[in-house]
Amino acid sequence: MNNYLEIINEIDTLKSRLDSVRPLENQSVLHALDIEYTYDSNRIEGNTLTLRETQMVIDKGLTISGKPMREHLEAINHYDAVVFLRDIATNQLALTESIVRQIHSLVLHGIDRDNAGKYRGVPVMISGSKHIPPQPWQVPILMENMFAWYEENKADIHPIILAAEIHERIATIHPFIDGNGRTARLIMNMILLSHGYPIVNISGDAENRMVYYNALEECNVTGNKKDSQSSHIT
């Protein structure tokens, strides 16, 4: 646990330095970081757009030859969800079921109209994972319990731990047919932004993607939330 405390203390020291220059954050830099986050979060889920292609789709509205339309929509949708996160943080909106559903609806906008923003009504399996997500009838109850846990603990737990915990709980419950990983990472960053931290980006390259998946698998299968591995986070 001491290792976690050292990391959190180091992060908070860096945050204090960042706070000292606010509100002088460069909007073009934030925009570039949001695009990079969109690129990596989608890449984790198998999207093949490059960082440059992701930027052109978002900023120029271009269609990339040879790339599926779904991948274009994933880029646009995720970026729109990040913009929504920043609005939530600015207005200090609370984490609620409505917010989670709205974010998921943005993630699947134009991709899956029937399931966007809706809890799944069927059992699901995660490819390559031993973890079996809860049955669909359990999802609303588990999500309600998660929101209750958040309200009860949000004032007492460090924001970084709080954000990571909510990310893990959403990923484990797997409340939606699709888009669970992106939604979980977006909600994690909503909590961080609301507490004045910058967006956390998990690199989508093969090595770090596997470290990330293995850490979730370890947590899901054994309940161990102190995996010694760490993915490349920026």
N, C-alpha and C positions, 0 to 999 in steps of 0.2 A: 504493500500500500504506500510505503514511503516513496517509491519510485513514481507513483501516480501523483503524489503531492508535489514532488519536485518538478514534474512536468507542468502541472497546473500552475505552480508558482512562477515558473519561467514564462508561461503563456501570459499570465496576468501582468508580469513585468513588461512584456512586449505590448500588451494592450494599453497599459498606462502611457507608454511612449506614443502609441497611436492616438490615444485620447488627447494628448497634449497638442496635437496639430489639427485636431478637428475644430471647425467643420471645413477644413481646407483640403478635403479629399478630392482628388482629380477624377471627374466623372468619366473621362475617356478611359482611365485606368480601370475603374470599377466596371465599366462596360466590357472591356477586354477580359477581365477576370470572370465576369458572368458568362461570357461566351466560352471561356476555357472550362469552367465548371460544367456548363451544358454539354460540351464535347466529351469530357471525361465521364460524367454520370451516364450519358447515353452509351458511351463506349463500353462501360462495365456491362451493360445489358446486351451488347452485341451489335450496336450501330456501327456501320463501317465508314461513315463520313469522316474525313480528316478534319483537323482543327481549322484549316483554311476553308475547306468546303462548308463547314458548319457556320463560319463567319459570313460567307457569301450568301448562304441560304437565309440567315437571319437579317443581315444588313442590306442585302441587295435583292432579296426575293428571287434568287436565281435557282434554276433547276439543274442539278448535277447529272450529266449524262451517265447512264448505266447504274444509277443508284435508285433504289425503290422509293416510291412516293411516301411510304410509311416513315422512312428514315428522315425525309425532309420535314414531315409533320412532327416527328419526335424532337427535332432540333428547335423548330418554331415554338412548339408547345412548352418544352422545358424552359426555354428562355422567357416566355410569357409568365410561367409559374415563378421564376426567379424575380421578375419585376413585381409580381403580386406579393412575394415574400417581403420585398423591401417596403412596399406600401403597408403591409401588416406591421412590420417593425416600427415604421415611422409613426403609425397611429396607435401602437401599443395594444393591438387586439389580442385577446386571450386565445389560447389553444382550445378549440372546441371541435365537436364532431362536424359541424358545418364547415369549418375551415379545412379540415382534412379532406372532406368530400369535395370541396371546391378545388383544392389543389390537385386531387386525383382527376377531377373532371377536366382540368386544364391539360394534364399529362396525356390523357386519352382523347382529347378533343379532335374530332374528325377521323379518329382511328377506330374507335369502338363506341358508337353512339349508345348502344343498349346497356353498356356496363360502366361508362364514364361516371364517376361520382357515386357508384352504387356498390354496396357490399356484395360479395359473391354469394350465389345461391346454390353452388355445387361444390363437391369436394375437389381439392386440387393436390397435385404432387409437384415437388420441386426437382427438376432434372438434376441428377448427380448428387442429390442430398439424401441422407438417411432420415432427415426431419420430415415428419408428416404433419402438415398444418392442421389446425383444429377443424372440426366439421363445420359446415356453413351455419347451422343453427346456433353454434357457440360464438360465432364472430361478433354479433351485436353486444352480447354480454361481456365478452373479453375486452372489446373496445370501450364499452362503458366503464368497466373496471379500470382501464388504463387512464381514461380521462379523470376518474375519481382519484387515482393514485397521483396523477400529475398535480391536481389542485391541492391535495393534501401535503405534497412534498416540495412544491416548487419554491417555497420561501426558505427551505432549510438545506437544499442540496445545491452544490456548486453548479452554475449553468452548463459547464462542459459535461459534467457527469449526468446532469438532467437530460441534456440533448442526446447524449449517447444512449442513455437508458430508453428514452422514447423511441429512438431509431431502432434499437434492438427489439423492443416490444412490438412495433408495427411489423417489422420484418418477420418476426416469429409467428404472429397471428396471421399474417398474409391475408388481410381482409378483402382484397380485390382479386379479380380474375387475372389482371395484368397490371403492370406499373407499380408493383409494391416496393421494389428497391428504390426507384426514383422518388416515389412519394415519401418513403421513410427518410431518405437523405434530405429531401426538401424540408420536411418537418423538423429534422435535426437542425438545419440551418435557419429555419424560422426562429427557433428558440435562441440560437446563438446571436442572430441579428437583433432580436428583441432585447438582448442583454448587452448590446454594444460590441459584440465580437464580429470579426469579418467572417465571410463564408468559408467553410472548410471544404476543400476539394480533395477527394480520394482519387489518385491517379488511376486511369483506366487501362494502363498497359497490362500485358498478360501476367507478369510476375506479381504486381501489386493487387490485381484483381483476384488472383488465387489466394493471396494472403488475407484479403478482405473476406472472401467467401469462406475460407477455412476458419477464420475467427468466428463468423456467424454460426458455422456448422458446429464448432466446439461448444459454443454457448447453447445452441438449440438442443444438441444431443446430450451433453453432460451437465449443463447448467453453469459451467465455468465461464465467468465474465472477466477473467483476468488473464486472457491469452497473452503469452509472452511475445508473440510476433507483432509487428506493426507495419502497416502499409504506408506508402509514401503520401503524406498529407501535406497540403500547402494552404 
